[in-house]
Amino acid sequence: MNVYYCLYIVSVTVASISQLLLKKSAMKKHASWLREYVNPYVAGGYVLLFLSMFLTILAFRGMDYKNGPVIESLGYVLVLFFSRIFFGERITRKKALGTVCILAGIFVFYI
């Protein structure tokens, strides 16, 4: 695995963390509609999304484009586990089955 693949995995992880920040903001009650969109969680989430985009562009300089969607699908798995850790969300059978399907698809793609 070369450095570009690792960079793309970092990019997916950063994007997953940004989704958690945006969800954290959405779960809070805000004083006004403006505060819903202008607060540290939203700002941080969008900064991380921009960083993720930048890292993705750098990663695609040295890797095949066909691998992008496969690695990007890891984001769904990361969000599932991060939501469990940080929000205490339950991992239902459907979520677990979906995650297994994603991981199986990645495995089959790289065989």
DSSP file (Angstrom, degrees, kcal/mol; ACC not computed):
  #  RESIDUE AA STRUCTURE BP1 BP2  ACC     N-H-->O    O-->H-N    N-H-->O    O-->H-N    TCO  KAPPA ALPHA  PHI   PSI    X-CA   Y-CA   Z-CA
    1    1 A M              0   0    0      0, 0.0     2,-0.1     0, 0.0     0, 0.0   0.000 360.0 360.0 360.0 125.5    0.0    0.0    0.0
    2    2 A N    >>  -     0   0    0      1,-0.1     4,-1.6    60,-0.1     3,-0.6  -0.341 360.0 -97.4 -91.0 176.2    1.5    3.3   -1.0
    3    3 A V  H 3> S+     0   0    0      1,-0.2     4,-2.4     2,-0.2     5,-0.1   0.779 118.5  61.4 -64.3 -28.5    1.3    6.7    0.7
    4    4 A Y  H 3> S+     0   0    0      2,-0.2     4,-1.9     1,-0.2    -1,-0.2   0.872 103.6  48.9 -68.9 -36.5   -1.5    7.9   -1.6
    5    5 A Y  H <> S+     0   0    0     -3,-0.6     4,-2.1     2,-0.2    -1,-0.2   0.908 111.9  49.1 -67.6 -40.9   -3.8    5.1   -0.5
    6    6 A C  H  X S+     0   0    0     -4,-1.6     4,-2.2     1,-0.2    -2,-0.2   0.900 109.3  53.0 -63.5 -39.7   -3.0    5.9    3.2
    7    7 A L  H  X S+     0   0    0     -4,-2.4     4,-2.1     1,-0.2    -1,-0.2   0.889 108.8  49.4 -61.7 -39.5   -3.7    9.6    2.4
    8    8 A Y  H  X S+     0   0    0     -4,-1.9     4,-2.3     2,-0.2    -1,-0.2   0.874 108.5  52.3 -69.9 -36.2   -7.1    8.7    1.0
    9    9 A I  H  X S+     0   0    0     -4,-2.1     4,-2.1     2,-0.2    -2,-0.2   0.895 109.5  50.0 -64.8 -39.1   -8.0    6.6    4.0
   10   10 A V  H  X S+     0   0    0     -4,-2.2     4,-2.6     2,-0.2    -2,-0.2   0.905 108.9  53.3 -62.8 -41.1   -7.1    9.6    6.2
   11   11 A S  H  X S+     0   0    0     -4,-2.1     4,-2.3     1,-0.2    -2,-0.2   0.914 108.7  48.3 -60.0 -44.3   -9.3   11.8    4.0
   12   12 A V  H  X S+     0   0    0     -4,-2.3     4,-2.0     2,-0.2    -1,-0.2   0.891 111.5  50.8 -63.7 -39.8  -12.2    9.4    4.5
   13   13 A T  H  X S+     0   0    0     -4,-2.1     4,-2.1     2,-0.2    -2,-0.2   0.915 109.8  49.6 -64.6 -43.2  -11.6    9.4    8.2
   14   14 A V  H  X S+     0   0    0     -4,-2.6     4,-2.1     1,-0.2    -2,-0.2   0.907 110.5  50.6 -62.2 -42.1  -11.6   13.2    8.3
   15   15 A A  H  X S+     0   0    0     -4,-2.3     4,-1.8     1,-0.2    -1,-0.2   0.879 109.1  52.0 -63.5 -37.5  -14.8   13.4    6.3
   16   16 A S  H  X S+     0   0    0     -4,-2.0     4,-1.6     2,-0.2    -1,-0.2   0.898 109.0  49.6 -65.9 -40.2  -16.4   10.9    8.8
   17   17 A I  H  X S+     0   0    0     -4,-2.1     4,-2.0     1,-0.2    -2,-0.2   0.885 107.8  54.4 -65.7 -37.9  -15.4   13.1   11.7
   18   18 A S  H  X S+     0   0    0     -4,-2.1     4,-2.2     1,-0.2    -1,-0.2   0.886 105.0  53.8 -63.8 -37.0  -16.8   16.1   10.0
   19   19 A Q  H  X S+     0   0    0     -4,-1.8     4,-2.2     1,-0.2    -1,-0.2   0.877 106.6  52.6 -63.5 -36.5  -20.2   14.3    9.6
   20   20 A L  H  X S+     0   0    0     -4,-1.6     4,-2.5     2,-0.2    -2,-0.2   0.907 108.2  50.2 -65.2 -40.8  -20.1   13.6   13.4
   21   21 A L  H  X S+     0   0    0     -4,-2.0     4,-2.0     1,-0.2    -2,-0.2   0.915 111.1  48.5 -63.4 -42.1  -19.6   17.3   14.1
   22   22 A L  H  X S+     0   0    0     -4,-2.2     4,-2.0     1,-0.2    -1,-0.2   0.886 112.3  49.0 -65.2 -37.8  -22.5   18.3   11.8
   23   23 A K  H  X S+     0   0    0     -4,-2.2     4,-1.7     2,-0.2    -2,-0.2   0.899 107.5  55.0 -67.5 -39.7  -24.7   15.7   13.5
   24   24 A K  H  X S+     0   0    0     -4,-2.5     4,-0.6     1,-0.2    -2,-0.2   0.903 109.7  47.2 -59.4 -41.4  -23.7   17.0   17.0
   25   25 A S  H >< S+     0   0    0     -4,-2.0     3,-0.9     1,-0.2    -1,-0.2   0.898 109.6  53.0 -66.5 -40.0  -24.8   20.4   15.9
   26   26 A A  H 3< S+     0   0    0     -4,-2.0    -1,-0.2     1,-0.2    -2,-0.2   0.773 104.6  56.6 -67.2 -25.3  -28.1   19.1   14.5
   27   27 A M  H 3< S+     0   0    0     -4,-1.7    -1,-0.2    -5,-0.1     2,-0.2   0.650  94.1  85.5 -80.9 -15.4  -28.9   17.3   17.8
   28   28 A K  S << S-     0   0    0     -3,-0.9     2,-0.5    -4,-0.6    -3,-0.0  -0.546  80.1-121.9 -88.5 152.0  -28.6   20.6   19.8
   29   29 A K        -     0   0    0     -2,-0.2     2,-0.3     2,-0.0    -2,-0.1  -0.821  33.1-153.9 -88.8 127.0  -31.4   23.1   20.4
   30   30 A H        -     0   0    0     -2,-0.5     6,-0.1     1,-0.1     3,-0.0  -0.750  20.5-129.3-108.4 152.4  -30.2   26.5   19.2
   31   31 A A  S    S+     0   0    0     -2,-0.3     2,-0.3     1,-0.1    -1,-0.1   0.810  89.7   5.6 -68.7 -31.0  -31.4   29.9   20.3
   32   32 A S  S  > S-     0   0    0      1,-0.1     4,-0.9    -3,-0.0    -1,-0.1  -0.939  76.2-105.8-147.4 167.6  -32.1   31.1   16.8
   33   33 A W  H  > S+     0   0    0     -2,-0.3     4,-0.7     1,-0.2     3,-0.2   0.823 120.1  56.7 -67.1 -28.8  -32.2   29.8   13.2
   34   34 A L  H >> S+     0   0    0      1,-0.2     4,-2.0     2,-0.2     3,-0.9   0.894 102.2  54.8 -67.4 -39.6  -28.9   31.7   12.5
   35   35 A R  H 34 S+     0   0    0      1,-0.2    -1,-0.2     2,-0.2    -2,-0.2   0.741  97.0  66.4 -66.2 -22.9  -27.2   29.9   15.4
   36   36 A E  H 3< S+     0   0    0     -4,-0.9    -1,-0.2    -3,-0.2    -2,-0.2   0.851 115.2  27.5 -63.3 -32.9  -28.2   26.6   13.8
   37   37 A Y  H << S+     0   0    0     -3,-0.9     2,-0.6    -4,-0.7    -2,-0.2   0.637 119.2  56.4-105.6 -19.5  -25.9   27.3   10.9
   38   38 A V  S  < S+     0   0    0     -4,-2.0    -1,-0.2    -5,-0.1     3,-0.0  -0.809  78.0 106.8-119.2  89.3  -23.3   29.5   12.5
   39   39 A N  S  > S-     0   0    0     -2,-0.6     4,-2.6    -3,-0.2     5,-0.3  -0.959  79.6 -96.5-153.2 166.1  -21.8   27.7   15.4
   40   40 A P  H  > S+     0   0    0      0, 0.0     4,-2.8     0, 0.0     5,-0.2   0.840 119.0  53.6 -60.0 -35.3  -18.4   26.0   16.1
   41   41 A Y  H  > S+     0   0    0      2,-0.2     4,-2.4     1,-0.2     5,-0.1   0.932 112.9  42.4 -65.8 -44.8  -19.7   22.5   15.2
   42   42 A V  H  > S+     0   0    0      2,-0.2     4,-2.4     1,-0.2     5,-0.2   0.933 116.4  48.2 -66.9 -45.7  -20.9   23.5   11.8
   43   43 A A  H  X S+     0   0    0     -4,-2.6     4,-2.2     1,-0.2    -2,-0.2   0.934 114.2  46.5 -60.9 -46.0  -17.8   25.6   11.1
   44   44 A G  H  X S+     0   0    0     -4,-2.8     4,-2.4    -5,-0.3    -1,-0.2   0.892 110.7  53.4 -62.8 -39.7  -15.5   22.8   12.2
   45   45 A G  H  X S+     0   0    0     -4,-2.4     4,-1.9    -5,-0.2    -1,-0.2   0.912 111.4  44.5 -62.0 -43.2  -17.5   20.3   10.2
   46   46 A Y  H  X S+     0   0    0     -4,-2.4     4,-2.1     2,-0.2    -1,-0.2   0.845 110.9  53.9 -73.1 -32.6  -17.2   22.3    7.0
   47   47 A V  H  X S+     0   0    0     -4,-2.2     4,-2.4    -5,-0.2    -2,-0.2   0.924 110.6  47.5 -63.5 -42.9  -13.5   23.0    7.6
   48   48 A L  H  X S+     0   0    0     -4,-2.4     4,-2.6     2,-0.2    -2,-0.2   0.871 109.3  53.5 -67.3 -35.9  -12.9   19.3    7.9
   49   49 A L  H  X S+     0   0    0     -4,-1.9     4,-2.3     2,-0.2    -1,-0.2   0.906 109.5  48.6 -63.2 -40.5  -14.9   18.6    4.8
   50   50 A F  H  X S+     0   0    0     -4,-2.1     4,-2.3     2,-0.2    -2,-0.2   0.922 111.5  49.5 -64.1 -43.6  -12.7   21.1    2.9
   51   51 A L  H  X S+     0   0    0     -4,-2.4     4,-2.6     1,-0.2    -2,-0.2   0.905 109.9  51.9 -60.5 -41.4   -9.6   19.4    4.3
   52   52 A S  H  X S+     0   0    0     -4,-2.6     4,-2.4     2,-0.2    -1,-0.2   0.902 108.5  50.6 -61.6 -42.4  -10.9   16.1    3.3
   53   53 A M  H  X S+     0   0    0     -4,-2.3     4,-2.2     2,-0.2    -1,-0.2   0.920 110.9  48.9 -61.7 -43.9  -11.5   17.4   -0.3
   54   54 A F  H  X S+     0   0    0     -4,-2.3     4,-2.1     1,-0.2    -2,-0.2   0.915 111.9  48.3 -62.7 -44.1   -7.9   18.7   -0.4
   55   55 A L  H  X S+     0   0    0     -4,-2.6     4,-2.5     1,-0.2    -1,-0.2   0.869 109.5  53.5 -64.8 -36.7   -6.5   15.4    0.8
   56   56 A T  H  X S+     0   0    0     -4,-2.4     4,-2.4     2,-0.2    -2,-0.2   0.913 107.4  50.7 -64.2 -42.7   -8.6   13.5   -1.7
   57   57 A I  H  X S+     0   0    0     -4,-2.2     4,-0.5     1,-0.2    -2,-0.2   0.921 112.5  46.9 -61.2 -43.5   -7.2   15.6   -4.5
   58   58 A L  H >< S+     0   0    0     -4,-2.1     3,-1.0     1,-0.2     4,-0.4   0.906 111.5  51.5 -63.8 -40.8   -3.7   14.9   -3.3
   59   59 A A  H >< S+     0   0    0     -4,-2.5     3,-1.6     1,-0.2     4,-0.3   0.885 102.6  58.4 -65.4 -39.1   -4.4   11.2   -3.0
   60   60 A F  H 3< S+     0   0    0     -4,-2.4     3,-0.3     1,-0.3    -1,-0.2   0.619  89.8  75.0 -69.7 -10.2   -5.8   10.8   -6.5
   61   61 A R  T << S+     0   0    0     -3,-1.0    -1,-0.3    -4,-0.5    -2,-0.2   0.793 109.9  26.3 -67.0 -26.7   -2.5   12.1   -7.9
   62   62 A G  S <  S+     0   0    0     -3,-1.6     2,-0.3    -4,-0.4    -1,-0.2   0.247 113.1  65.7-125.3  14.8   -0.9    8.8   -7.1
   63   63 A M  S    S-     0   0    0     -4,-0.3     2,-0.2    -3,-0.3     5,-0.0  -0.919  84.7 -92.7-134.6 162.0   -3.6    6.1   -7.2
   64   64 A D    >   -     0   0    0     -2,-0.3     3,-1.3     1,-0.1     4,-0.4  -0.491  28.4-133.7 -72.4 139.8   -6.0    4.6   -9.7
   65   65 A Y  G >  S+     0   0    0      1,-0.3     3,-1.4    -2,-0.2    -1,-0.1   0.799 100.9  70.0 -64.0 -28.2   -9.4    6.3   -9.9
   66   66 A K  G 3  S+     0   0    0      1,-0.3     4,-0.4     2,-0.1    -1,-0.3   0.740  94.7  56.0 -64.3 -20.7  -11.1    2.9   -9.8
   67   67 A N  G <> S+     0   0    0     -3,-1.3     4,-2.3     1,-0.2     5,-0.3   0.631  86.8  83.1 -84.7 -13.9  -10.1    2.5   -6.2
   68   68 A G  H <> S+     0   0    0     -3,-1.4     4,-2.7    -4,-0.4     5,-0.2   0.945  90.7  43.3 -58.3 -56.0  -11.7    5.7   -5.0
   69   69 A P  H  > S+     0   0    0      0, 0.0     4,-1.4     0, 0.0    -1,-0.2   0.836 113.1  54.4 -61.9 -30.4  -15.3    4.6   -4.6
   70   70 A V  H  4 S+     0   0    0     -4,-0.4     4,-0.3     2,-0.2    -2,-0.2   0.941 113.3  40.1 -68.7 -46.2  -14.2    1.4   -2.9
   71   71 A I  H >< S+     0   0    0     -4,-2.3     3,-1.6     1,-0.2     4,-0.3   0.875 110.6  59.9 -70.1 -36.1  -12.1    3.3   -0.3
   72   72 A E  H >< S+     0   0    0     -4,-2.7     3,-1.9     1,-0.3     4,-0.3   0.828  93.0  66.6 -60.4 -32.1  -14.8    6.0    0.1
   73   73 A S  T >X S+     0   0    0     -4,-1.4     3,-0.9     1,-0.3     4,-0.8   0.701  83.2  74.6 -66.4 -16.8  -17.3    3.3    1.2
   74   74 A L  H <> S+     0   0    0     -3,-1.6     4,-2.6    -4,-0.3    -1,-0.3   0.765  81.0  72.9 -63.2 -22.9  -15.2    2.8    4.3
   75   75 A G  H <> S+     0   0    0     -3,-1.9     4,-2.7    -4,-0.3    -1,-0.2   0.869  91.4  54.7 -59.4 -37.2  -16.7    6.1    5.5
   76   76 A Y  H <> S+     0   0    0     -3,-0.9     4,-1.8    -4,-0.3    -1,-0.2   0.898 109.8  46.9 -63.0 -39.7  -20.0    4.4    6.1
   77   77 A V  H  X S+     0   0    0     -4,-0.8     4,-2.1     2,-0.2    -2,-0.2   0.919 112.5  49.4 -68.3 -43.6  -18.3    1.9    8.3
   78   78 A L  H  X S+     0   0    0     -4,-2.6     4,-3.2     1,-0.2     5,-0.3   0.919 109.5  50.9 -62.9 -43.8  -16.4    4.6   10.2
   79   79 A V  H  X S+     0   0    0     -4,-2.7     4,-2.5     1,-0.2    -1,-0.2   0.893 108.3  54.0 -61.6 -38.8  -19.5    6.7   10.8
   80   80 A L  H  X S+     0   0    0     -4,-1.8     4,-1.6    -5,-0.2    -1,-0.2   0.947 114.7  39.0 -59.3 -49.1  -21.3    3.6   12.2
   81   81 A F  H  X S+     0   0    0     -4,-2.1     4,-2.3     2,-0.2    -2,-0.2   0.888 115.4  51.5 -72.5 -38.5  -18.6    2.9   14.7
   82   82 A F  H  X S+     0   0    0     -4,-3.2     4,-3.2     1,-0.2     5,-0.5   0.897 109.0  51.9 -63.9 -38.6  -17.9    6.6   15.5
   83   83 A S  H  X>S+     0   0    0     -4,-2.5     4,-1.7    -5,-0.3     6,-1.6   0.874 110.1  49.3 -64.4 -36.9  -21.7    7.1   16.2
   84   84 A R  H  X5S+     0   0    0     -4,-1.6     4,-0.6     4,-0.2    -2,-0.2   0.921 117.0  41.1 -65.8 -44.0  -21.6    4.1   18.5
   85   85 A I  H  <5S+     0   0    0     -4,-2.3    -2,-0.2     2,-0.1    -3,-0.2   0.941 127.2  28.2 -71.1 -48.8  -18.6    5.4   20.4
   86   86 A F  H  <5S+     0   0    0     -4,-3.2    -3,-0.2    -5,-0.2    -2,-0.2   0.776 134.0  26.9 -91.1 -28.1  -19.5    9.1   20.6
   87   87 A F  H  <5S-     0   0    0     -4,-1.7    -3,-0.2    -5,-0.5    -2,-0.1   0.505  95.5-124.9-112.1  -7.8  -23.3    9.1   20.6
   88   88 A G     << +     0   0    0     -4,-0.6    -4,-0.2    -5,-0.6    -3,-0.1   0.736  47.6 169.4  70.7  22.0  -24.1    5.7   22.0
   89   89 A E        -     0   0    0     -6,-1.6    -1,-0.2     1,-0.1     2,-0.2  -0.383  35.4-113.5 -68.3 144.6  -26.2    4.7   19.0
   90   90 A R        -     0   0    0     -2,-0.1     2,-0.9     1,-0.1    -1,-0.1  -0.519  15.0-134.1 -77.4 144.1  -27.2    1.1   18.8
   91   91 A I        -     0   0    0     -2,-0.2    -1,-0.1     4,-0.1   -10,-0.0  -0.867  31.4-161.1 -97.2 103.4  -25.8   -1.0   16.0
   92   92 A T     >  -     0   0    0     -2,-0.9     4,-2.6     1,-0.1     5,-0.2  -0.216  31.9-102.5 -79.4 171.9  -28.9   -2.9   14.8
   93   93 A R  H  > S+     0   0    0      1,-0.2     4,-2.9     2,-0.2     5,-0.2   0.895 122.8  52.1 -61.6 -40.1  -29.0   -6.0   12.8
   94   94 A K  H  > S+     0   0    0      2,-0.2     4,-2.5     1,-0.2    -1,-0.2   0.914 111.0  46.8 -64.1 -42.1  -29.7   -4.1    9.6
   95   95 A K  H  > S+     0   0    0      2,-0.2     4,-2.3     1,-0.2    -2,-0.2   0.918 113.8  48.2 -64.9 -42.5  -26.8   -1.7   10.2
   96   96 A A  H  X S+     0   0    0     -4,-2.6     4,-2.4     2,-0.2    -2,-0.2   0.911 112.2  48.8 -64.1 -42.4  -24.5   -4.7   10.9
   97   97 A L  H  X S+     0   0    0     -4,-2.9     4,-2.3     2,-0.2    -2,-0.2   0.905 111.0  50.5 -64.3 -41.4  -25.7   -6.5    7.8
   98   98 A G  H  X S+     0   0    0     -4,-2.5     4,-2.2     2,-0.2    -2,-0.2   0.899 110.6  49.5 -61.8 -41.0  -25.2   -3.4    5.7
   99   99 A T  H  X S+     0   0    0     -4,-2.3     4,-2.7     2,-0.2     5,-0.2   0.901 109.4  51.2 -65.7 -41.2  -21.7   -3.0    7.1
  100  100 A V  H  X S+     0   0    0     -4,-2.4     4,-2.7     1,-0.2    -2,-0.2   0.908 109.5  51.1 -61.8 -41.4  -20.9   -6.6    6.4
  101  101 A C  H  X S+     0   0    0     -4,-2.3     4,-2.4     2,-0.2    -2,-0.2   0.912 110.7  48.6 -62.3 -42.3  -22.1   -6.1    2.8
  102  102 A I  H  X S+     0   0    0     -4,-2.2     4,-2.1     2,-0.2    -2,-0.2   0.946 114.0  45.3 -62.2 -48.5  -19.9   -3.1    2.4
  103  103 A L  H  X S+     0   0    0     -4,-2.7     4,-2.4     1,-0.2    -2,-0.2   0.871 112.2  51.8 -65.5 -36.2  -16.8   -4.9    3.8
  104  104 A A  H  X S+     0   0    0     -4,-2.7     4,-2.9    -5,-0.2    -1,-0.2   0.902 108.5  51.9 -65.1 -40.0  -17.6   -8.0    1.6
  105  105 A G  H  X S+     0   0    0     -4,-2.4     4,-2.2     2,-0.2    -2,-0.2   0.898 110.5  47.7 -62.9 -40.5  -17.8   -5.7   -1.4
  106  106 A I  H  X S+     0   0    0     -4,-2.1     4,-1.8     2,-0.2    -2,-0.2   0.923 112.7  49.3 -63.9 -44.2  -14.4   -4.2   -0.6
  107  107 A F  H  X S+     0   0    0     -4,-2.4     4,-0.6     1,-0.2    -2,-0.2   0.928 112.3  47.0 -61.4 -46.4  -12.9   -7.6   -0.1
  108  108 A V  H >< S+     0   0    0     -4,-2.9     3,-0.9     1,-0.2    -1,-0.2   0.887 109.3  55.2 -64.3 -39.6  -14.3   -9.0   -3.4
  109  109 A F  H 3< S+     0   0    0     -4,-2.2    -1,-0.2     1,-0.2    -2,-0.2   0.884 111.1  43.9 -60.7 -39.9  -13.1   -5.9   -5.3
  110  110 A Y  H 3<        0   0    0     -4,-1.8    -1,-0.2     1,-0.2    -2,-0.2   0.444 360.0 360.0 -90.6   0.9   -9.5   -6.4   -4.1
  111  111 A I    <<        0   0    0     -3,-0.9    -1,-0.2    -4,-0.6    -2,-0.1   0.492 360.0 360.0 -78.3 360.0   -9.4  -10.2   -4.6
